[in-house]
Amino acid sequence: MVEAVIGGLVGAVVALIGTVLVVRDTRRGRESSSEEKAAAGLLTQFRRVRLDPSFLDDQRANTDFVEECLAHVLAFRDEAVRKRLATSVGIIASSSTAARIVNAEFHASDARSIAFADARRCMEARLDRKRLPKPDDDWMRAKTNLLIYLRDLDAELEAAEGEADRQREDFLDSMNPY
């Protein structure tokens, strides 16, 4: 009789553990599937921008882009991932306008590129169940103040062009014997 009761209890515990594991795995599978779909949707939106960033100049299209991206971002369970992705979407959406404000239109694509790269690294880490990577310094600067970041990029480019011109002149002067 005691053996039957103990056997019944052991069987019930084993069944309970099995049920808990199945429920946990099912939940993880649903979350993973949801995040994979969200990542695919977000990458589709990013591809759209890479192919034709000028559509973001239209305020309505820009708003639609941001809302569509944020709908995909919300599918991610991890709050830190959602924050990073939402920030990257913001950088992408406002890069052209910010570049026009500081008269550095050439650098809007640079800002978008760092945002695309960070978003991709975040999604890959989340889908692979790895730790969220540390953001690049450029991404952090763009996140802090996109206008200053773009202005600084333009200043760096002008300084590099000036240095290249100086080196070219020095070289030509050294080649000219007169």
C-alpha positions as CSV (number, residue, x, y, z in Angstrom):
1,M,0.0,0.0,0.0
2,V,2.8,2.5,0.9
3,E,4.6,1.6,-2.3
4,A,1.5,2.5,-4.3
5,V,1.2,5.9,-2.6
6,I,4.9,6.6,-3.1
7,G,4.7,5.4,-6.7
8,G,1.7,7.6,-7.3
9,L,3.4,10.7,-5.8
10,V,6.6,10.1,-7.8
11,G,4.5,9.7,-11.0
12,A,2.6,12.9,-10.2
13,V,5.8,14.8,-9.6
14,V,7.4,13.5,-12.8
15,A,4.2,14.4,-14.8
16,L,4.2,17.9,-13.2
17,I,7.8,18.5,-14.1
18,G,7.2,17.2,-17.7
19,T,4.2,19.6,-18.0
20,V,6.2,22.6,-16.7
21,L,9.0,21.9,-19.1
22,V,6.6,21.5,-22.1
23,V,4.9,24.8,-21.2
24,R,8.2,26.6,-20.8
25,D,9.5,25.3,-24.1
26,T,6.3,26.1,-25.9
27,R,6.4,29.7,-24.5
28,R,10.0,30.1,-25.5
29,G,9.2,28.8,-29.0
30,R,6.3,31.3,-29.4
31,E,8.5,34.2,-28.2
32,S,11.3,33.2,-30.5
33,S,9.0,32.9,-33.4
34,S,7.4,36.3,-32.7
35,E,10.9,37.9,-32.4
36,E,12.0,36.2,-35.7
37,K,9.0,37.6,-37.5
38,A,9.6,41.1,-36.0
39,A,13.3,41.0,-37.0
40,A,12.3,40.1,-40.5
41,G,9.8,42.9,-40.7
42,L,12.2,45.4,-39.3
43,L,14.9,44.4,-41.8
44,T,12.4,44.8,-44.6
45,Q,11.7,48.3,-43.4
46,F,15.4,49.0,-43.2
47,R,16.0,47.7,-46.7
48,R,13.3,50.0,-48.0
49,V,15.3,53.0,-46.6
50,R,18.6,51.7,-48.0
51,L,17.1,51.4,-51.4
52,D,15.4,54.8,-51.4
53,P,16.1,57.0,-48.3
54,S,14.4,60.0,-50.0
55,F,11.0,58.7,-49.1
56,L,11.7,59.6,-45.5
57,D,11.7,63.3,-46.6
58,D,7.9,63.1,-46.8
59,Q,6.6,63.6,-43.3
60,R,3.7,61.2,-43.7
61,A,5.9,58.4,-45.1
62,N,8.4,59.1,-42.3
63,T,5.7,58.7,-39.7
64,D,4.4,55.5,-41.3
65,F,8.0,54.2,-41.4
66,V,8.5,54.9,-37.7
67,E,5.2,53.4,-36.6
68,E,5.7,50.3,-38.7
69,C,9.2,49.8,-37.2
70,L,8.1,50.4,-33.7
71,A,5.3,47.9,-34.1
72,H,8.0,45.3,-34.9
73,V,10.2,46.5,-32.1
74,L,7.4,45.9,-29.5
75,A,7.5,42.2,-30.4
76,F,10.9,41.9,-28.7
77,R,10.6,40.7,-25.1
78,D,13.8,42.3,-23.7
79,E,13.4,45.9,-22.7
80,A,17.1,46.8,-23.4
81,V,16.7,45.4,-27.0
82,R,13.5,47.4,-27.5
83,K,15.2,50.6,-26.3
84,R,18.2,50.2,-28.5
85,L,16.1,49.3,-31.6
86,A,13.7,52.2,-31.0
87,T,16.7,54.6,-30.7
88,S,18.2,53.3,-33.9
89,V,14.8,53.7,-35.7
90,G,14.7,57.3,-34.4
91,I,18.2,58.0,-35.8
92,I,17.3,56.5,-39.1
93,A,14.0,58.5,-39.4
94,S,15.5,61.8,-38.4
95,S,18.9,61.6,-40.1
96,S,18.0,63.4,-43.3
97,T,16.2,66.3,-41.5
98,A,19.1,66.7,-39.0
99,A,21.6,66.6,-41.8
100,R,19.8,69.4,-43.6
101,I,19.7,71.5,-40.4
102,V,23.4,71.4,-39.9
103,N,24.1,71.6,-43.7
104,A,25.7,68.1,-43.8
105,E,23.4,66.2,-46.1
106,F,26.3,64.0,-47.2
107,H,26.5,62.5,-43.7
108,A,22.8,61.4,-43.3
109,S,23.7,58.0,-44.8
110,D,26.6,57.7,-42.3
111,A,24.1,58.2,-39.4
112,R,21.7,55.7,-41.0
113,S,24.5,53.1,-41.5
114,I,25.6,53.1,-37.8
115,A,21.9,52.8,-36.8
116,F,21.3,49.9,-39.2
117,A,24.5,48.2,-38.0
118,D,23.6,48.5,-34.3
119,A,20.0,47.4,-34.9
120,R,21.2,44.3,-36.8
121,R,23.8,43.4,-34.0
122,C,21.0,43.8,-31.4
123,M,18.6,41.6,-33.3
124,E,21.2,38.9,-34.0
125,A,22.2,38.8,-30.3
126,R,18.6,38.5,-29.2
127,L,17.7,35.8,-31.7
128,D,20.9,33.9,-30.8
129,R,20.1,34.3,-27.1
130,K,23.4,36.1,-26.5
131,R,24.2,39.1,-24.5
132,L,23.4,42.5,-26.0
133,P,26.5,44.0,-27.6
134,K,28.0,47.2,-26.3
135,P,27.0,50.1,-28.6
136,D,29.6,51.7,-30.8
137,D,31.0,55.1,-29.8
138,D,29.5,56.7,-33.0
139,W,26.1,55.2,-32.2
140,M,26.3,56.6,-28.7
141,R,27.2,60.1,-30.0
142,A,24.4,60.0,-32.5
143,K,22.0,58.9,-29.8
144,T,23.0,61.6,-27.5
145,N,22.7,64.4,-30.1
146,L,22.3,63.7,-33.7
147,L,22.8,67.3,-34.8
148,I,26.1,67.6,-33.0
149,Y,27.2,64.2,-34.3
150,L,26.5,65.2,-37.9
151,R,28.2,68.5,-37.5
152,D,31.3,66.9,-36.0
153,L,31.4,64.4,-38.9
154,D,31.3,67.2,-41.3
155,A,34.1,69.0,-39.4
156,E,36.2,65.8,-39.4
157,L,35.7,65.4,-43.1
158,E,36.7,69.0,-43.8
159,A,39.8,68.6,-41.6
160,A,40.8,65.4,-43.4
161,E,40.3,67.1,-46.8
162,G,42.4,70.0,-45.7
163,E,45.2,67.7,-44.5
164,A,45.0,65.7,-47.8
165,D,45.3,69.0,-49.7
166,R,48.3,70.0,-47.6
167,Q,50.0,66.7,-48.2
168,R,49.3,66.8,-51.9
169,E,50.8,70.4,-52.1
170,D,53.9,69.3,-50.1
171,F,54.3,66.3,-52.4
172,L,54.0,68.5,-55.6
173,D,56.4,71.0,-54.1
174,S,58.9,68.3,-53.4
175,M,58.6,67.0,-57.0
176,N,59.1,70.5,-58.5
177,P,62.9,71.2,-58.5
178,Y,62.4,75.0,-59.3
